[in-house]
Amino acid sequence: MRYVIALAALLLAGPAGAVDWKMYGGAEGNKVCFYDAAGIDRTPDGNLRIWSVCHVSEEPNASPDLMRG
């Protein structure tokens, strides 16, 4: 339950406007990472600026498909 509350809090605190969070993978076994597909921005020097966030799952062996909601 804490995972869901933390995920909701961080997703709501993201960039202003419409967001389109997509899961792009995990890290260190029990982290799930997301990026905001609607907020991808290319800077004048050609770099990409992307909002991303990773969350620790309380179940280290949980399938990423189960964490998508």
PyMOL commands that set and color helices and strands:
alter all, ss='L'
color gray80, all
select helices_A, chain A and resi 2-12+37-39+64-67
alter helices_A, ss='H'
color red, helices_A
select strands_A, chain A and resi 21-27+31-36+41-42+48-49+52-56
alter strands_A, ss='S'
color yellow, strands_A
deselect
rebuild
show_as cartoon
